[in-house]
Amino acid sequence: MYVIALTGGIGSGKSAAAKIFAELGVPVTDVDVISHELTAANQPLIKDIAANFGSDFITPEGALNRSAMRQLVFKDATARAKLNAILHPAIYDEALKQLQLHQAAPYQILVVPLLFESPRYSKHIDQILVIDCDVKTQIDRVKQRSKLPEPEIINIIKAQTSRKKQLKFANDVIENNENVEKLREKILEIHQKYINTCILSKTIS
């Protein structure tokens, strides 16, 4: 089982990159998708979240109020740590289950936005792929996508691992300051590299 961890800052284009890998037939496990599933209406984790943060952070339908929680945790490190302690173990367990389903694939993509804040994944990954872009592009994309105010976006960027650290630990980097077509070209190239790496690895072993 060869696992590529895909990461990058908010607005860097991780979701777009993951979608392209999936279109190429590469199994993709995305911890953000898992997080949304585990915090949907009336899921078991909702009870713990309500007990720790109060009903203001739960929607009338019984799901996590993501907007309210986002505003809290990206300005309050203690609240962020408390939420992570509830969510991360459950997300991790589900991510491992999904990875196990595709062991026969040449390689898999594991999307972990907070990879460097979540060392528990390190023993399961073989390489790190960082999707990178400049800060202005990050801000513009998130404004357009999520309609968040710029100060809130900047707080999120500051709370995440710096670009400098991400690039330092990356095995591969895709610069994504342009459009989806350019991103697709770069992913096609690196996809072939990963296929060749896996073939060589199996031949040597």
Phi, psi and omega in degrees: 000110181255120188241125174259120175277123179255125182215179182155166182286170177302136178079004182284336180110024181300315182295318178297318179296315180299321179297320179293317176302317180297321178296334177278359179091009179276128176298132181237125172248123186241116183292335176292319177297317178299317179301317179297320180295320183284346180246019174287174185305127172065020173285155185305325183291338182300323180298316179294320180295316179297321181294327183269333186240344180097165186290342179296341182259013176239135180286164177302335179279350178097017178254170175294132173279093189294323180296312180296318181293320180300316180298324180287307193286337180272003171236356182228102184297326180294317178295322179297317179295321180295317179294317180300323180295332177279314189277314194299318179299319180291320178296316180300313181300317180290323178299317179296321177300317181291322178298322182295338182287344188234037184295336182279348180292149177306316173203164179233157173252129173245109182273115180228094181304322181256047184303316186282346173267355184235073185297346181299337182278344190301325183286352182254358185245151181256328179213161178241125175248120179257127171267120190236148171205168181285163187296320180300318179295319176305308184298314181298318181294316182291323176302313183292320185282312190249353179060029179279148175292150184302318179302323179291321178296318180296321177299321179295315180300317180294329181283343181270163176302138183296154176303319183301316181289320179301314182292328180296321185264358181287140169276326178221149178228132171247118176280127186233061178264359184248220185258178183295326180297318178294322178297318180299317179301316182292322180289322176302319180294314183285333175300316179295323177299315181293320177301313180297321179297318181291322177297315180296319180299317180291326180293318180291320182286000000 
